[in-house]
């Protein structure tokens, strides 16, 4: 059964470089409330961002901006926007 806190979020699974995981965690924490981040697979450097649909556009814009400085790509998307 899905946790109620996840029912209204979009889960973005992102492939990044392992060395960038801590940096991205700091970026997400600076954008208070934009997303929750957790590392799904540290070996393959897959992270999950849990995003409120209200912040999805801002989150996607942040990802596009981050692409200018590091390798980041959405590999899976779950939930309703």
C-alpha positions in Angstrom: 0.0 0.0 0.0 1.3 3.5 -0.9 2.1 5.9 1.9 -0.3 8.9 1.9 2.6 11.3 1.8 3.7 9.8 -1.6 0.2 9.7 -3.1 0.3 13.4 -4.2 3.9 13.5 -5.4 5.8 12.9 -8.6 8.8 10.7 -8.2 11.6 11.6 -10.6 14.5 9.1 -10.8 17.6 10.8 -12.0 20.9 9.4 -13.2 23.9 11.5 -12.0 27.6 11.1 -11.4 28.2 9.6 -8.0 30.5 12.5 -7.1 27.5 14.9 -7.6 25.1 13.2 -5.2 26.1 15.3 -2.1 26.2 18.5 -4.2 22.6 17.8 -5.4 21.4 17.1 -1.9 22.7 20.5 -0.9 21.0 22.2 -3.9 17.7 20.6 -3.1 17.9 21.6 0.5 18.6 25.2 -0.6 15.4 25.2 -2.6 13.3 24.6 0.5 10.2 22.6 -0.2 10.9 22.0 -3.9 11.7 18.3 -3.5 12.8 15.6 -1.1 15.8 13.6 -2.3 17.1 10.2 -1.5 19.7 8.0 -3.1 18.0 4.9 -4.6 21.1 3.2 -5.9 24.5 4.6 -4.9 26.4 2.1 -7.1 24.6 3.3 -10.3 24.1 6.9 -8.9 20.3 6.9 -9.2 18.6 9.4 -7.0 14.9 10.0 -6.4 13.3 13.4 -6.1 9.8 13.4 -4.6 8.2 16.5 -6.0 4.8 18.1 -5.3 2.9 18.7 -8.5 2.8 22.4 -7.5 6.6 22.6 -7.8 7.0 20.3 -10.8 7.6 23.1 -13.4 10.2 24.7 -11.1 11.9 21.3 -10.5 12.1 20.5 -14.2 13.6 24.0 -14.8 16.1 23.4 -12.1 17.1 20.1 -13.7 17.6 21.8 -17.1 19.7 24.5 -15.4 21.8 21.9 -13.7 22.5 20.2 -17.0 24.7 23.1 -17.9 27.2 22.2 -15.1 26.8 18.4 -14.5 25.5 15.2 -15.9 21.9 14.7 -14.9 19.0 12.9 -16.7 15.6 11.8 -15.8 15.5 8.0 -16.2 12.0 7.3 -14.8 9.0 9.3 -13.8 6.2 8.1 -11.6 3.1 9.8 -10.3 0.6 12.2 -11.5 1.4 15.8 -12.4 
